[in-house]
């Protein structure tokens, strides 16, 4: 690599800088504050020299990477788990770490992490937040199940949190203590609030992805709606960064571990490398897909006879992600779609994109939070 190389060891309040000359030797090492003024000085000093900059992935590192790219620098974000072994040693300090990054980039041995665009990063953040709401709802529902089980209450309903199930809970609540009734009422209220928040986030997803070609293509797959499509696109990013469908499957962690030596070739469980969010969405979608797609159902049943249900659904998830690669890279719809289902999903998405935003603005929320805190302190 020709030209100036800079390695940055990034912390919340400070940055350690190692500048290498074109021959790879250290030109200068120094520490600077992680502040707007210092970054402006950094830009004025280096931008015209067009250096290549390396830094490790971290929360602060992502911020600095975005900042430097906006300034016009060429930035490389390193995966710390894959830095060359020869640079791992018992010596670890800011000076040494910034040098290792610069040196690895100079030698062409830096394993880089994909940095999504601001738009894709927003989709990823929304989808992951929506998933966290779902996990919180599940946790609260499990607490209700535990209270009911403790009193031997069994609800003969497919969904005990549907209208019929809730009415039965109400009629059987006399066996609960007064404190348990208060607790269940509070949990149910929190579940309702969380469901409203989840719906509001999905409305926002619909607004943000309205007219997005890739989201429209993904929604032609039975079992994938606006939430799933947004999550998949947010985790994959630019499909062009994957050379072939097997690379995407490997990124999703859905390829088997392999132990090959001589004539022996043993394949084990999936690697589970890459974003767990993507695997979660794909496996969830696979469960729905085998109900709607006859072709996928036949493949699933064929695999079940050999490997069992759990491994079969993972196999369908891998087929699904490889199918998604073909769809996005070629711009084609799912070849076994149910047209009236796709049409209903698209109409529902369009309707949701027109729903008024239910969440409060950040400024309004902060003011309300401060107001309530002040009232509590003076009350």
One Martini backbone bead per residue (centre of mass of N, CA, C, O) as a GRO file, in nm:
protein
  379
    1UNK     BB    1   0.095   0.037   0.025
    2UNK     BB    2   0.056   0.369  -0.067
    3UNK     BB    3   0.141   0.596   0.160
    4UNK     BB    4  -0.019   0.713   0.417
    5UNK     BB    5  -0.046   0.573   0.749
    6UNK     BB    6  -0.321   0.537   0.992
    7UNK     BB    7  -0.352   0.477   1.341
    8UNK     BB    8  -0.643   0.424   1.560
    9UNK     BB    9  -0.700   0.463   1.910
   10UNK     BB   10  -1.023   0.445   2.036
   11UNK     BB   11  -1.189   0.666   2.256
   12UNK     BB   12  -1.414   0.856   2.413
   13UNK     BB   13  -1.176   1.099   2.487
   14UNK     BB   14  -0.946   0.949   2.313
   15UNK     BB   15  -0.655   0.952   2.082
   16UNK     BB   16  -0.432   0.734   1.913
   17UNK     BB   17  -0.152   0.816   1.697
   18UNK     BB   18  -0.023   0.653   1.395
   19UNK     BB   19   0.237   0.746   1.168
   20UNK     BB   20   0.320   0.633   0.848
   21UNK     BB   21   0.529   0.588   0.617
   22UNK     BB   22   0.573   0.459   0.305
   23UNK     BB   23   0.790   0.238   0.437
   24UNK     BB   24   0.653   0.179   0.746
   25UNK     BB   25   0.759   0.389   0.922
   26UNK     BB   26   0.772   0.590   1.184
   27UNK     BB   27   0.685   0.933   1.216
   28UNK     BB   28   0.433   0.947   1.434
   29UNK     BB   29   0.328   0.992   1.788
   30UNK     BB   30  -0.002   1.065   1.936
   31UNK     BB   31  -0.227   1.255   2.138
   32UNK     BB   32  -0.589   1.309   2.136
   33UNK     BB   33  -0.883   1.450   2.142
   34UNK     BB   34  -1.238   1.371   2.138
   35UNK     BB   35  -1.299   1.640   1.936
   36UNK     BB   36  -1.395   1.876   1.721
   37UNK     BB   37  -1.135   2.044   1.708
   38UNK     BB   38  -0.936   1.804   1.663
   39UNK     BB   39  -1.068   1.702   1.398
   40UNK     BB   40  -1.022   1.960   1.238
   41UNK     BB   41  -0.712   1.947   1.260
   42UNK     BB   42  -0.683   1.671   1.128
   43UNK     BB   43  -0.799   1.752   0.856
   44UNK     BB   44  -0.600   1.987   0.788
   45UNK     BB   45  -0.341   1.799   0.801
   46UNK     BB   46  -0.441   1.527   0.605
   47UNK     BB   47  -0.637   1.539   0.356
   48UNK     BB   48  -0.430   1.615   0.121
   49UNK     BB   49  -0.265   1.329   0.168
   50UNK     BB   50  -0.444   1.078   0.153
   51UNK     BB   51  -0.496   0.873   0.374
   52UNK     BB   52  -0.489   0.565   0.542
   53UNK     BB   53  -0.733   0.441   0.779
   54UNK     BB   54  -0.714   0.272   1.101
   55UNK     BB   55  -0.970   0.093   1.297
   56UNK     BB   56  -1.159  -0.024   1.546
   57UNK     BB   57  -1.429  -0.186   1.644
   58UNK     BB   58  -1.677   0.035   1.790
   59UNK     BB   59  -1.864   0.270   1.912
   60UNK     BB   60  -1.650   0.495   1.870
   61UNK     BB   61  -1.544   0.390   1.595
   62UNK     BB   62  -1.804   0.441   1.430
   63UNK     BB   63  -1.813   0.742   1.470
   64UNK     BB   64  -1.532   0.808   1.351
   65UNK     BB   65  -1.576   0.685   1.075
   66UNK     BB   66  -1.810   0.868   0.988
   67UNK     BB   67  -1.661   1.135   1.025
   68UNK     BB   68  -1.422   1.080   0.825
   69UNK     BB   69  -1.595   1.023   0.573
   70UNK     BB   70  -1.731   1.303   0.567
   71UNK     BB   71  -1.442   1.444   0.523
   72UNK     BB   72  -1.285   1.228   0.299
   73UNK     BB   73  -1.182   0.969   0.408
   74UNK     BB   74  -1.001   0.664   0.419
   75UNK     BB   75  -1.162   0.386   0.581
   76UNK     BB   76  -1.068   0.117   0.819
   77UNK     BB   77  -1.243  -0.146   0.975
   78UNK     BB   78  -1.148  -0.355   1.230
   79UNK     BB   79  -1.121  -0.691   1.326
   80UNK     BB   80  -0.994  -0.793   1.628
   81UNK     BB   81  -1.024  -1.116   1.588
   82UNK     BB   82  -0.840  -1.080   1.291
   83UNK     BB   83  -0.579  -1.009   1.372
   84UNK     BB   84  -0.273  -1.069   1.344
   85UNK     BB   85  -0.089  -1.279   1.537
   86UNK     BB   86   0.192  -1.121   1.535
   87UNK     BB   87   0.033  -0.867   1.698
   88UNK     BB   88   0.009  -1.051   1.941
   89UNK     BB   89   0.060  -0.948   2.281
   90UNK     BB   90   0.149  -0.848   2.604
   91UNK     BB   91   0.155  -0.583   2.464
   92UNK     BB   92  -0.082  -0.325   2.586
   93UNK     BB   93  -0.144  -0.018   2.423
   94UNK     BB   94  -0.217   0.260   2.257
   95UNK     BB   95   0.041   0.275   2.091
   96UNK     BB   96   0.049  -0.024   1.997
   97UNK     BB   97  -0.235  -0.044   1.869
   98UNK     BB   98  -0.199   0.177   1.651
   99UNK     BB   99   0.040   0.035   1.514
  100UNK     BB  100  -0.094  -0.235   1.435
  101UNK     BB  101  -0.301  -0.110   1.245
  102UNK     BB  102  -0.107   0.030   1.051
  103UNK     BB  103   0.066  -0.220   0.980
  104UNK     BB  104  -0.159  -0.402   0.867
  105UNK     BB  105  -0.240  -0.209   0.638
  106UNK     BB  106   0.039  -0.193   0.499
  107UNK     BB  107   0.042  -0.524   0.453
  108UNK     BB  108  -0.260  -0.627   0.389
  109UNK     BB  109  -0.387  -0.764   0.693
  110UNK     BB  110  -0.671  -0.634   0.711
  111UNK     BB  111  -0.969  -0.710   0.870
  112UNK     BB  112  -1.279  -0.609   0.765
  113UNK     BB  113  -1.562  -0.415   0.843
  114UNK     BB  114  -1.876  -0.352   0.777
  115UNK     BB  115  -2.007  -0.029   0.675
  116UNK     BB  116  -2.290   0.109   0.679
  117UNK     BB  117  -2.512   0.303   0.594
  118UNK     BB  118  -2.726   0.519   0.736
  119UNK     BB  119  -2.983   0.380   0.632
  120UNK     BB  120  -2.913   0.086   0.715
  121UNK     BB  121  -2.860   0.149   1.014
  122UNK     BB  122  -3.152   0.233   1.077
  123UNK     BB  123  -3.286  -0.035   1.006
  124UNK     BB  124  -3.127  -0.203   1.208
  125UNK     BB  125  -3.214  -0.053   1.464
  126UNK     BB  126  -3.519  -0.094   1.440
  127UNK     BB  127  -3.523  -0.406   1.431
  128UNK     BB  128  -3.375  -0.455   1.702
  129UNK     BB  129  -3.578  -0.302   1.873
  130UNK     BB  130  -3.824  -0.470   1.798
  131UNK     BB  131  -3.711  -0.734   1.915
  132UNK     BB  132  -3.683  -0.635   2.211
  133UNK     BB  133  -3.985  -0.601   2.254
  134UNK     BB  134  -4.061  -0.897   2.208
  135UNK     BB  135  -3.888  -1.007   2.444
  136UNK     BB  136  -4.038  -0.851   2.667
  137UNK     BB  137  -4.315  -0.974   2.619
  138UNK     BB  138  -4.233  -1.269   2.672
  139UNK     BB  139  -4.140  -1.228   2.964
  140UNK     BB  140  -4.419  -1.133   3.072
  141UNK     BB  141  -4.582  -1.382   2.989
  142UNK     BB  142  -4.419  -1.583   3.164
  143UNK     BB  143  -4.510  -1.460   3.434
  144UNK     BB  144  -4.807  -1.531   3.400
  145UNK     BB  145  -4.776  -1.832   3.371
  146UNK     BB  146  -4.650  -1.876   3.652
  147UNK     BB  147  -4.893  -1.783   3.821
  148UNK     BB  148  -5.103  -1.979   3.706
  149UNK     BB  149  -4.949  -2.244   3.767
  150UNK     BB  150  -4.935  -2.204   4.079
  151UNK     BB  151  -5.278  -2.233   4.065
  152UNK     BB  152  -5.374  -2.438   3.835
  153UNK     BB  153  -5.412  -2.266   3.571
  154UNK     BB  154  -5.597  -2.351   3.276
  155UNK     BB  155  -5.603  -2.251   2.930
  156UNK     BB  156  -5.843  -2.324   2.671
  157UNK     BB  157  -5.626  -2.173   2.455
  158UNK     BB  158  -5.425  -2.082   2.206
  159UNK     BB  159  -5.448  -1.776   2.324
  160UNK     BB  160  -5.429  -1.635   2.638
  161UNK     BB  161  -5.408  -1.322   2.504
  162UNK     BB  162  -5.673  -1.331   2.411
  163UNK     BB  163  -5.994  -1.271   2.460
  164UNK     BB  164  -6.068  -1.550   2.578
  165UNK     BB  165  -5.829  -1.584   2.773
  166UNK     BB  166  -5.877  -1.323   2.942
  167UNK     BB  167  -6.160  -1.397   3.043
  168UNK     BB  168  -6.070  -1.647   3.200
  169UNK     BB  169  -5.874  -1.507   3.390
  170UNK     BB  170  -6.090  -1.326   3.519
  171UNK     BB  171  -6.272  -1.565   3.634
  172UNK     BB  172  -6.003  -1.699   3.795
  173UNK     BB  173  -5.888  -1.461   3.994
  174UNK     BB  174  -5.999  -1.542   4.286
  175UNK     BB  175  -5.736  -1.729   4.361
  176UNK     BB  176  -5.591  -1.479   4.390
  177UNK     BB  177  -5.417  -1.252   4.514
  178UNK     BB  178  -5.413  -0.917   4.544
  179UNK     BB  179  -5.118  -0.886   4.444
  180UNK     BB  180  -5.145  -1.061   4.187
  181UNK     BB  181  -5.363  -0.889   4.049
  182UNK     BB  182  -5.195  -0.634   4.032
  183UNK     BB  183  -4.960  -0.756   3.871
  184UNK     BB  184  -5.121  -0.856   3.623
  185UNK     BB  185  -5.236  -0.582   3.544
  186UNK     BB  186  -4.961  -0.448   3.497
  187UNK     BB  187  -4.852  -0.645   3.283
  188UNK     BB  188  -5.080  -0.608   3.075
  189UNK     BB  189  -5.029  -0.306   3.036
  190UNK     BB  190  -4.738  -0.338   2.933
  191UNK     BB  191  -4.802  -0.514   2.689
  192UNK     BB  192  -4.980  -0.311   2.545
  193UNK     BB  193  -4.767  -0.090   2.523
  194UNK     BB  194  -4.559  -0.260   2.362
  195UNK     BB  195  -4.742  -0.321   2.119
  196UNK     BB  196  -4.775  -0.026   2.038
  197UNK     BB  197  -4.472   0.024   1.991
  198UNK     BB  198  -4.429  -0.193   1.777
  199UNK     BB  199  -4.633  -0.076   1.574
  200UNK     BB  200  -4.491   0.200   1.545
  201UNK     BB  201  -4.224   0.090   1.432
  202UNK     BB  202  -4.352  -0.047   1.181
  203UNK     BB  203  -4.457   0.213   1.061
  204UNK     BB  204  -4.175   0.337   1.026
  205UNK     BB  205  -4.071   0.122   0.834
  206UNK     BB  206  -4.278   0.178   0.612
  207UNK     BB  207  -4.187   0.471   0.562
  208UNK     BB  208  -3.873   0.413   0.505
  209UNK     BB  209  -3.951   0.172   0.266
  210UNK     BB  210  -4.099   0.324   0.070
  211UNK     BB  211  -4.000   0.216  -0.253
  212UNK     BB  212  -3.827  -0.025  -0.187
  213UNK     BB  213  -3.718  -0.277  -0.376
  214UNK     BB  214  -3.610  -0.493  -0.175
  215UNK     BB  215  -3.857  -0.503   0.009
  216UNK     BB  216  -4.060  -0.584  -0.210
  217UNK     BB  217  -3.922  -0.851  -0.280
  218UNK     BB  218  -3.927  -0.985   0.005
  219UNK     BB  219  -4.254  -0.968   0.025
  220UNK     BB  220  -4.294  -1.220  -0.181
  221UNK     BB  221  -4.242  -1.381   0.069
  222UNK     BB  222  -4.372  -1.600   0.256
  223UNK     BB  223  -4.353  -1.462   0.592
  224UNK     BB  224  -4.276  -1.167   0.481
  225UNK     BB  225  -4.261  -0.857   0.611
  226UNK     BB  226  -4.169  -0.548   0.701
  227UNK     BB  227  -3.994  -0.637   0.939
  228UNK     BB  228  -3.832  -0.867   0.803
  229UNK     BB  229  -3.728  -0.705   0.559
  230UNK     BB  230  -3.580  -0.488   0.720
  231UNK     BB  231  -3.391  -0.677   0.874
  232UNK     BB  232  -3.251  -0.811   0.635
  233UNK     BB  233  -3.144  -0.553   0.499
  234UNK     BB  234  -2.989  -0.442   0.748
  235UNK     BB  235  -2.791  -0.696   0.770
  236UNK     BB  236  -2.683  -0.709   0.471
  237UNK     BB  237  -2.718  -0.474   0.277
  238UNK     BB  238  -2.505  -0.491   0.028
  239UNK     BB  239  -2.518  -0.749  -0.198
  240UNK     BB  240  -2.240  -0.691  -0.358
  241UNK     BB  241  -2.043  -0.798  -0.118
  242UNK     BB  242  -2.136  -1.072  -0.242
  243UNK     BB  243  -2.031  -1.312  -0.466
  244UNK     BB  244  -2.223  -1.538  -0.333
  245UNK     BB  245  -2.456  -1.731  -0.176
  246UNK     BB  246  -2.253  -1.876   0.019
  247UNK     BB  247  -2.151  -1.616   0.155
  248UNK     BB  248  -2.419  -1.537   0.286
  249UNK     BB  249  -2.461  -1.797   0.449
  250UNK     BB  250  -2.201  -1.760   0.613
  251UNK     BB  251  -2.271  -1.481   0.735
  252UNK     BB  252  -2.537  -1.611   0.878
  253UNK     BB  253  -2.444  -1.899   1.005
  254UNK     BB  254  -2.565  -2.158   0.796
  255UNK     BB  255  -2.305  -2.317   0.798
  256UNK     BB  256  -2.111  -2.580   0.837
  257UNK     BB  257  -1.894  -2.732   1.004
  258UNK     BB  258  -1.544  -2.823   0.920
  259UNK     BB  259  -1.356  -3.149   0.915
  260UNK     BB  260  -1.061  -3.180   0.725
  261UNK     BB  261  -0.874  -3.498   0.658
  262UNK     BB  262  -0.809  -3.618   0.390
  263UNK     BB  263  -1.073  -3.851   0.368
  264UNK     BB  264  -1.189  -3.670   0.587
  265UNK     BB  265  -1.542  -3.533   0.618
  266UNK     BB  266  -1.672  -3.328   0.869
  267UNK     BB  267  -2.004  -3.225   0.950
  268UNK     BB  268  -2.170  -2.998   1.145
  269UNK     BB  269  -2.277  -2.749   1.287
  270UNK     BB  270  -2.347  -2.449   1.274
  271UNK     BB  271  -2.159  -2.160   1.326
  272UNK     BB  272  -2.303  -1.877   1.411
  273UNK     BB  273  -2.208  -1.660   1.250
  274UNK     BB  274  -2.280  -1.354   1.278
  275UNK     BB  275  -2.591  -1.228   1.277
  276UNK     BB  276  -2.848  -1.321   1.485
  277UNK     BB  277  -3.083  -1.163   1.361
  278UNK     BB  278  -3.082  -1.302   1.085
  279UNK     BB  279  -3.135  -1.591   1.182
  280UNK     BB  280  -3.400  -1.537   1.329
  281UNK     BB  281  -3.562  -1.441   1.080
  282UNK     BB  282  -3.515  -1.688   0.895
  283UNK     BB  283  -3.633  -1.906   1.082
  284UNK     BB  284  -3.909  -1.777   1.117
  285UNK     BB  285  -3.975  -1.770   0.810
  286UNK     BB  286  -3.951  -2.078   0.760
  287UNK     BB  287  -4.203  -2.163   0.919
  288UNK     BB  288  -4.398  -2.010   0.722
  289UNK     BB  289  -4.308  -2.113   0.440
  290UNK     BB  290  -4.397  -2.423   0.478
  291UNK     BB  291  -4.709  -2.337   0.473
  292UNK     BB  292  -4.717  -2.192   0.174
  293UNK     BB  293  -4.488  -2.363   0.032
  294UNK     BB  294  -4.475  -2.651  -0.138
  295UNK     BB  295  -4.177  -2.675  -0.210
  296UNK     BB  296  -4.066  -2.628   0.082
  297UNK     BB  297  -4.223  -2.852   0.221
  298UNK     BB  298  -4.096  -3.091   0.067
  299UNK     BB  299  -3.808  -3.033   0.159
  300UNK     BB  300  -3.858  -3.051   0.460
  301UNK     BB  301  -3.969  -3.345   0.472
  302UNK     BB  302  -3.715  -3.474   0.353
  303UNK     BB  303  -3.522  -3.378   0.587
  304UNK     BB  304  -3.667  -3.487   0.838
  305UNK     BB  305  -3.615  -3.795   0.781
  306UNK     BB  306  -3.293  -3.746   0.831
  307UNK     BB  307  -3.263  -3.488   1.069
  308UNK     BB  308  -3.507  -3.344   1.157
  309UNK     BB  309  -3.667  -3.055   1.249
  310UNK     BB  310  -3.443  -2.854   1.332
  311UNK     BB  311  -3.247  -2.904   1.088
  312UNK     BB  312  -3.457  -2.852   0.868
  313UNK     BB  313  -3.520  -2.548   0.928
  314UNK     BB  314  -3.228  -2.458   0.881
  315UNK     BB  315  -3.215  -2.549   0.587
  316UNK     BB  316  -3.438  -2.357   0.492
  317UNK     BB  317  -3.293  -2.098   0.577
  318UNK     BB  318  -3.064  -2.135   0.375
  319UNK     BB  319  -3.232  -2.142   0.119
  320UNK     BB  320  -3.351  -1.863   0.167
  321UNK     BB  321  -3.087  -1.691   0.164
  322UNK     BB  322  -3.007  -1.782  -0.125
  323UNK     BB  323  -3.263  -1.674  -0.258
  324UNK     BB  324  -3.221  -1.378  -0.173
  325UNK     BB  325  -2.968  -1.333  -0.335
  326UNK     BB  326  -3.096  -1.371  -0.614
  327UNK     BB  327  -3.315  -1.155  -0.591
  328UNK     BB  328  -3.129  -0.902  -0.529
  329UNK     BB  329  -2.912  -0.937  -0.762
  330UNK     BB  330  -3.159  -0.962  -0.999
  331UNK     BB  331  -3.449  -0.844  -0.936
  332UNK     BB  332  -3.643  -1.077  -0.818
  333UNK     BB  333  -3.898  -1.270  -0.746
  334UNK     BB  334  -4.062  -1.500  -0.594
  335UNK     BB  335  -4.136  -1.816  -0.749
  336UNK     BB  336  -4.361  -1.899  -0.491
  337UNK     BB  337  -4.580  -1.702  -0.480
  338UNK     BB  338  -4.865  -1.529  -0.336
  339UNK     BB  339  -5.027  -1.285  -0.483
  340UNK     BB  340  -5.255  -1.206  -0.280
  341UNK     BB  341  -5.061  -1.184  -0.038
  342UNK     BB  342  -4.871  -0.969  -0.150
  343UNK     BB  343  -5.093  -0.757  -0.193
  344UNK     BB  344  -5.177  -0.733   0.105
  345UNK     BB  345  -4.902  -0.645   0.215
  346UNK     BB  346  -4.870  -0.387   0.041
  347UNK     BB  347  -5.128  -0.247   0.144
  348UNK     BB  348  -5.053  -0.251   0.445
  349UNK     BB  349  -4.793  -0.087   0.414
  350UNK     BB  350  -4.919   0.168   0.291
  351UNK     BB  351  -5.106   0.222   0.533
  352UNK     BB  352  -4.881   0.241   0.753
  353UNK     BB  353  -4.725   0.484   0.620
  354UNK     BB  354  -4.990   0.678   0.694
  355UNK     BB  355  -4.956   0.669   0.975
  356UNK     BB  356  -4.937   0.825   1.254
  357UNK     BB  357  -4.720   0.921   1.476
  358UNK     BB  358  -4.705   0.801   1.821
  359UNK     BB  359  -4.444   0.907   1.898
  360UNK     BB  360  -4.247   1.096   2.072
  361UNK     BB  361  -4.039   1.333   2.090
  362UNK     BB  362  -3.740   1.384   2.233
  363UNK     BB  363  -3.784   1.667   2.350
  364UNK     BB  364  -4.055   1.603   2.489
  365UNK     BB  365  -3.954   1.367   2.666
  366UNK     BB  366  -3.735   1.517   2.824
  367UNK     BB  367  -3.918   1.732   2.950
  368UNK     BB  368  -4.106   1.530   3.096
  369UNK     BB  369  -3.888   1.395   3.267
  370UNK     BB  370  -3.794   1.649   3.418
  371UNK     BB  371  -4.067   1.729   3.534
  372UNK     BB  372  -4.114   1.470   3.705
  373UNK     BB  373  -3.856   1.490   3.872
  374UNK     BB  374  -3.914   1.769   3.999
  375UNK     BB  375  -4.181   1.690   4.136
  376UNK     BB  376  -4.054   1.472   4.321
  377UNK     BB  377  -3.848   1.666   4.468
  378UNK     BB  378  -4.089   1.883   4.563
  379UNK     BB  379  -4.319   1.678   4.693
   0.00000   0.00000   0.00000
